[in-house]
Amino acid sequence: METFKAGDVVQLKSGSPSMTITELYNGNQFAYCTWYDFTTNVWFEKRVFPVIALKIFDEADQVIYKEFD
């Protein structure tokens, strides 16, 4: 399993926008992540993910979101 730290840019292994880890807790088993979501009216999202579901962000896997009017 990868070792993460606050400030790392990550994404879900299943695919997601790039997210920044802002905090790790519970023995570094969970990561509090933040990102911008251009597909909704909520521009700034934040959620907790198990670190086992994360990987370091790779631009080749980036999901592109288009802003809608």
N, CA, C and O atoms as CSV, one atom per row, in Angstrom:
chain,resi,resn,atom,element,x,y,z
A,1,MET,N,N,0.848,-1.175,0.000
A,1,MET,CA,C,0.000,0.000,0.000
A,1,MET,C,C,0.898,1.244,0.000
A,1,MET,O,O,1.931,1.289,0.669
A,2,GLU,N,N,0.472,2.249,-0.769
A,2,GLU,CA,C,1.223,3.499,-0.832
A,2,GLU,C,C,1.141,4.254,0.487
A,2,GLU,O,O,0.168,4.122,1.229
A,3,THR,N,N,2.165,5.042,0.772
A,3,THR,CA,C,2.169,5.903,1.943
A,3,THR,C,C,1.867,7.320,1.484
A,3,THR,O,O,2.552,7.851,0.610
A,4,PHE,N,N,0.859,7.924,2.060
A,4,PHE,CA,C,0.441,9.265,1.686
A,4,PHE,C,C,0.741,10.245,2.808
A,4,PHE,O,O,0.944,9.861,3.960
A,5,LYS,N,N,0.762,11.526,2.439
A,5,LYS,CA,C,0.914,12.590,3.431
A,5,LYS,C,C,0.016,13.751,3.023
A,5,LYS,O,O,-0.399,13.855,1.869
A,6,ALA,N,N,-0.278,14.620,3.981
A,6,ALA,CA,C,-1.077,15.809,3.678
A,6,ALA,C,C,-0.384,16.602,2.583
A,6,ALA,O,O,0.831,16.794,2.615
A,7,GLY,N,N,-1.174,17.064,1.605
A,7,GLY,CA,C,-0.647,17.819,0.477
A,7,GLY,C,C,-0.459,16.991,-0.781
A,7,GLY,O,O,-0.287,17.545,-1.867
A,8,ASP,N,N,-0.490,15.658,-0.648
A,8,ASP,CA,C,-0.382,14.807,-1.837
A,8,ASP,C,C,-1.609,14.978,-2.716
A,8,ASP,O,O,-2.725,15.127,-2.219
A,9,VAL,N,N,-1.395,14.955,-4.019
A,9,VAL,CA,C,-2.491,15.004,-4.981
A,9,VAL,C,C,-2.763,13.562,-5.401
A,9,VAL,O,O,-1.877,12.860,-5.887
A,10,VAL,N,N,-4.009,13.140,-5.201
A,10,VAL,CA,C,-4.384,11.743,-5.411
A,10,VAL,C,C,-5.648,11.653,-6.262
A,10,VAL,O,O,-6.266,12.661,-6.604
A,11,GLN,N,N,-6.008,10.429,-6.589
A,11,GLN,CA,C,-7.281,10.152,-7.245
A,11,GLN,C,C,-7.715,8.762,-6.812
A,11,GLN,O,O,-6.910,7.966,-6.328
A,12,LEU,N,N,-8.997,8.486,-6.993
A,12,LEU,CA,C,-9.491,7.145,-6.698
A,12,LEU,C,C,-8.920,6.164,-7.707
A,12,LEU,O,O,-8.755,6.505,-8.878
A,13,LYS,N,N,-8.622,4.972,-7.276
A,13,LYS,CA,C,-8.113,3.943,-8.182
A,13,LYS,C,C,-9.108,3.643,-9.287
A,13,LYS,O,O,-8.720,3.246,-10.385
A,14,SER,N,N,-10.385,3.829,-9.002
A,14,SER,CA,C,-11.434,3.573,-9.994
A,14,SER,C,C,-11.636,4.753,-10.945
A,14,SER,O,O,-12.422,4.668,-11.888
A,15,GLY,N,N,-10.919,5.864,-10.691
A,15,GLY,CA,C,-11.036,7.051,-11.532
A,15,GLY,C,C,-11.773,8.164,-10.814
A,15,GLY,O,O,-12.816,7.936,-10.202
A,16,SER,N,N,-11.226,9.367,-10.892
A,16,SER,CA,C,-11.840,10.530,-10.259
A,16,SER,C,C,-11.045,11.764,-10.661
A,16,SER,O,O,-9.962,11.649,-11.235
A,17,PRO,N,N,-11.584,12.954,-10.358
A,17,PRO,CA,C,-10.775,14.156,-10.545
A,17,PRO,C,C,-9.600,14.134,-9.559
A,17,PRO,O,O,-9.593,13.342,-8.617
A,18,SER,N,N,-8.630,14.987,-9.773
A,18,SER,CA,C,-7.522,15.092,-8.824
A,18,SER,C,C,-8.037,15.688,-7.523
A,18,SER,O,O,-8.867,16.597,-7.530
A,19,MET,N,N,-7.533,15.161,-6.395
A,19,MET,CA,C,-7.951,15.598,-5.069
A,19,MET,C,C,-6.692,15.810,-4.235
A,19,MET,O,O,-5.675,15.151,-4.451
A,20,THR,N,N,-6.769,16.730,-3.289
A,20,THR,CA,C,-5.650,16.983,-2.392
A,20,THR,C,C,-5.961,16.427,-1.016
A,20,THR,O,O,-7.014,16.710,-0.445
A,21,ILE,N,N,-5.043,15.636,-0.488
A,21,ILE,CA,C,-5.202,15.143,0.882
A,21,ILE,C,C,-4.925,16.299,1.830
A,21,ILE,O,O,-3.858,16.911,1.783
A,22,THR,N,N,-5.897,16.595,2.693
A,22,THR,CA,C,-5.710,17.671,3.658
A,22,THR,C,C,-5.459,17.139,5.062
A,22,THR,O,O,-4.962,17.865,5.923
A,23,GLU,N,N,-5.800,15.873,5.298
A,23,GLU,CA,C,-5.582,15.295,6.626
A,23,GLU,C,C,-5.646,13.777,6.542
A,23,GLU,O,O,-6.457,13.228,5.796
A,24,LEU,N,N,-4.814,13.113,7.288
A,24,LEU,CA,C,-4.857,11.660,7.446
A,24,LEU,C,C,-5.188,11.357,8.898
A,24,LEU,O,O,-4.733,12.062,9.799
A,25,TYR,N,N,-5.974,10.319,9.131
A,25,TYR,CA,C,-6.310,9.977,10.506
A,25,TYR,C,C,-6.604,8.488,10.643
A,25,TYR,O,O,-6.603,7.737,9.668
A,26,ASN,N,N,-6.854,8.090,11.883
A,26,ASN,CA,C,-7.106,6.687,12.231
A,26,ASN,C,C,-5.942,5.800,11.773
A,26,ASN,O,O,-6.131,4.820,11.052
A,27,GLY,N,N,-4.735,6.171,12.212
A,27,GLY,CA,C,-3.554,5.386,11.851
A,27,GLY,C,C,-3.239,5.448,10.368
A,27,GLY,O,O,-2.735,4.481,9.796
A,28,ASN,N,N,-3.535,6.587,9.738
A,28,ASN,CA,C,-3.326,6.803,8.295
A,28,ASN,C,C,-4.123,5.837,7.426
A,28,ASN,O,O,-3.722,5.536,6.301
A,29,GLN,N,N,-5.247,5.353,7.942
A,29,GLN,CA,C,-6.107,4.470,7.162
A,29,GLN,C,C,-7.150,5.225,6.348
A,29,GLN,O,O,-7.727,4.678,5.408
A,30,PHE,N,N,-7.391,6.496,6.714
A,30,PHE,CA,C,-8.389,7.312,6.029
A,30,PHE,C,C,-7.798,8.670,5.681
A,30,PHE,O,O,-6.986,9.222,6.423
A,31,ALA,N,N,-8.222,9.197,4.535
A,31,ALA,CA,C,-7.722,10.490,4.061
A,31,ALA,C,C,-8.894,11.434,3.829
A,31,ALA,O,O,-9.877,11.081,3.177
A,32,TYR,N,N,-8.774,12.628,4.371
A,32,TYR,CA,C,-9.738,13.692,4.128
A,32,TYR,C,C,-9.253,14.410,2.877
A,32,TYR,O,O,-8.166,14.987,2.885
A,33,CYS,N,N,-10.038,14.387,1.801
A,33,CYS,CA,C,-9.624,14.933,0.505
A,33,CYS,C,C,-10.537,16.079,0.079
A,33,CYS,O,O,-11.726,16.085,0.396
A,34,THR,N,N,-9.975,17.043,-0.635
A,34,THR,CA,C,-10.746,18.163,-1.175
A,34,THR,C,C,-10.455,18.288,-2.665
A,34,THR,O,O,-9.368,17.955,-3.136
A,35,TRP,N,N,-11.467,18.782,-3.401
A,35,TRP,CA,C,-11.307,18.989,-4.845
A,35,TRP,C,C,-12.390,19.931,-5.336
A,35,TRP,O,O,-13.369,20.193,-4.637
A,36,TYR,N,N,-12.204,20.434,-6.540
A,36,TYR,CA,C,-13.203,21.274,-7.202
A,36,TYR,C,C,-14.053,20.407,-8.103
A,36,TYR,O,O,-13.539,19.557,-8.829
A,37,ASP,N,N,-15.352,20.624,-8.056
A,37,ASP,CA,C,-16.294,19.869,-8.883
A,37,ASP,C,C,-17.013,20.836,-9.808
A,37,ASP,O,O,-17.883,21.594,-9.377
A,38,PHE,N,N,-16.645,20.804,-11.075
A,38,PHE,CA,C,-17.220,21.720,-12.051
A,38,PHE,C,C,-18.513,21.193,-12.664
A,38,PHE,O,O,-19.100,21.851,-13.524
A,39,THR,N,N,-18.968,20.006,-12.231
A,39,THR,CA,C,-20.186,19.435,-12.806
A,39,THR,C,C,-21.433,19.777,-12.004
A,39,THR,O,O,-22.549,19.488,-12.435
A,40,THR,N,N,-21.251,20.385,-10.852
A,40,THR,CA,C,-22.388,20.746,-10.005
A,40,THR,C,C,-22.258,22.207,-9.604
A,40,THR,O,O,-21.282,22.872,-9.953
A,41,ASN,N,N,-23.225,22.689,-8.886
A,41,ASN,CA,C,-23.141,24.043,-8.357
A,41,ASN,C,C,-22.269,24.105,-7.104
A,41,ASN,O,O,-21.991,25.187,-6.588
A,42,VAL,N,N,-21.844,22.946,-6.622
A,42,VAL,CA,C,-20.937,22.895,-5.476
A,42,VAL,C,C,-19.526,22.888,-6.038
A,42,VAL,O,O,-19.076,21.878,-6.580
A,43,TRP,N,N,-18.841,23.988,-5.914
A,43,TRP,CA,C,-17.528,24.122,-6.545
A,43,TRP,C,C,-16.416,23.485,-5.744
A,43,TRP,O,O,-15.368,23.152,-6.298
A,44,PHE,N,N,-16.622,23.308,-4.456
A,44,PHE,CA,C,-15.572,22.783,-3.609
A,44,PHE,C,C,-16.125,21.604,-2.830
A,44,PHE,O,O,-16.997,21.769,-1.976
A,45,GLU,N,N,-15.626,20.431,-3.121
A,45,GLU,CA,C,-16.100,19.212,-2.465
A,45,GLU,C,C,-15.061,18.725,-1.466
A,45,GLU,O,O,-13.870,18.992,-1.626
A,46,LYS,N,N,-15.500,18.022,-0.450
A,46,LYS,CA,C,-14.584,17.403,0.508
A,46,LYS,C,C,-15.231,16.131,1.047
A,46,LYS,O,O,-16.411,16.111,1.397
A,47,ARG,N,N,-14.432,15.079,1.102
A,47,ARG,CA,C,-14.928,13.780,1.562
A,47,ARG,C,C,-13.777,12.994,2.195
A,47,ARG,O,O,-12.603,13.327,2.034
A,48,VAL,N,N,-14.155,11.947,2.915
A,48,VAL,CA,C,-13.186,11.029,3.512
A,48,VAL,C,C,-13.168,9.744,2.686
A,48,VAL,O,O,-14.220,9.213,2.328
A,49,PHE,N,N,-11.977,9.255,2.389
A,49,PHE,CA,C,-11.810,8.020,1.630
A,49,PHE,C,C,-10.837,7.100,2.354
A,49,PHE,O,O,-9.891,7.577,2.981
A,50,PRO,N,N,-11.051,5.792,2.279
A,50,PRO,CA,C,-10.027,4.870,2.795
A,50,PRO,C,C,-8.806,4.956,1.878
A,50,PRO,O,O,-8.953,4.986,0.656
A,51,VAL,N,N,-7.615,4.995,2.450
A,51,VAL,CA,C,-6.421,5.165,1.618
A,51,VAL,C,C,-6.210,3.993,0.669
A,51,VAL,O,O,-5.539,4.141,-0.352
A,52,ILE,N,N,-6.765,2.850,0.984
A,52,ILE,CA,C,-6.640,1.696,0.098
A,52,ILE,C,C,-7.310,1.949,-1.262
A,52,ILE,O,O,-6.998,1.273,-2.243
A,53,ALA,N,N,-8.228,2.920,-1.320
A,53,ALA,CA,C,-8.940,3.239,-2.561
A,53,ALA,C,C,-8.251,4.347,-3.359
A,53,ALA,O,O,-8.735,4.727,-4.426
A,54,LEU,N,N,-7.109,4.880,-2.850
A,54,LEU,CA,C,-6.442,6.016,-3.484
A,54,LEU,C,C,-5.124,5.627,-4.128
A,54,LEU,O,O,-4.494,4.639,-3.751
A,55,LYS,N,N,-4.722,6.429,-5.111
A,55,LYS,CA,C,-3.386,6.328,-5.705
A,55,LYS,C,C,-2.916,7.748,-6.010
A,55,LYS,O,O,-3.724,8.672,-6.096
A,56,ILE,N,N,-1.608,7.913,-6.172
A,56,ILE,CA,C,-1.060,9.217,-6.537
A,56,ILE,C,C,-1.648,9.615,-7.888
A,56,ILE,O,O,-1.758,8.785,-8.791
A,57,PHE,N,N,-2.022,10.880,-8.025
A,57,PHE,CA,C,-2.654,11.369,-9.246
A,57,PHE,C,C,-1.726,11.217,-10.444
A,57,PHE,O,O,-0.540,11.541,-10.375
A,58,ASP,N,N,-2.281,10.723,-11.532
A,58,ASP,CA,C,-1.566,10.555,-12.794
A,58,ASP,C,C,-2.342,11.306,-13.868
A,58,ASP,O,O,-3.491,10.972,-14.158
A,59,GLU,N,N,-1.713,12.327,-14.459
A,59,GLU,CA,C,-2.414,13.135,-15.469
A,59,GLU,C,C,-2.936,12.296,-16.629
A,59,GLU,O,O,-3.918,12.677,-17.266
A,60,ALA,N,N,-2.313,11.181,-16.912
A,60,ALA,CA,C,-2.769,10.317,-18.004
A,60,ALA,C,C,-4.149,9.726,-17.710
A,60,ALA,O,O,-4.890,9.382,-18.632
A,61,ASP,N,N,-4.490,9.609,-16.431
A,61,ASP,CA,C,-5.784,9.055,-16.026
A,61,ASP,C,C,-6.807,10.129,-15.698
A,61,ASP,O,O,-7.907,9.817,-15.242
A,62,GLN,N,N,-6.462,11.382,-15.923
A,62,GLN,CA,C,-7.311,12.498,-15.503
A,62,GLN,C,C,-8.682,12.440,-16.156
A,62,GLN,O,O,-8.817,12.194,-17.355
A,63,VAL,N,N,-9.680,12.672,-15.339
A,63,VAL,CA,C,-11.058,12.786,-15.822
A,63,VAL,C,C,-11.299,14.263,-16.093
A,63,VAL,O,O,-11.164,15.089,-15.191
A,64,ILE,N,N,-11.652,14.600,-17.320
A,64,ILE,CA,C,-11.889,15.994,-17.692
A,64,ILE,C,C,-13.365,16.308,-17.524
A,64,ILE,O,O,-14.232,15.603,-18.040
A,65,TYR,N,N,-13.634,17.383,-16.791
A,65,TYR,CA,C,-15.000,17.837,-16.585
A,65,TYR,C,C,-15.181,19.165,-17.284
A,65,TYR,O,O,-14.336,20.055,-17.188
A,66,LYS,N,N,-16.283,19.289,-17.982
A,66,LYS,CA,C,-16.594,20.522,-18.694
A,66,LYS,C,C,-17.593,21.317,-17.866
A,66,LYS,O,O,-18.568,20.770,-17.351
A,67,GLU,N,N,-17.339,22.597,-17.748
A,67,GLU,CA,C,-18.256,23.460,-17.015
A,67,GLU,C,C,-19.489,23.689,-17.888
A,67,GLU,O,O,-19.373,23.972,-19.081
A,68,PHE,N,N,-20.670,23.564,-17.281
A,68,PHE,CA,C,-21.918,23.759,-18.007
A,68,PHE,C,C,-22.507,25.119,-17.624
A,68,PHE,O,O,-22.412,25.560,-16.479
A,69,ASP,N,N,-23.111,25.761,-18.610
A,69,ASP,CA,C,-23.763,27.056,-18.351
A,69,ASP,C,C,-25.106,26.868,-17.707
A,69,ASP,O,O,-25.795,27.847,-17.418
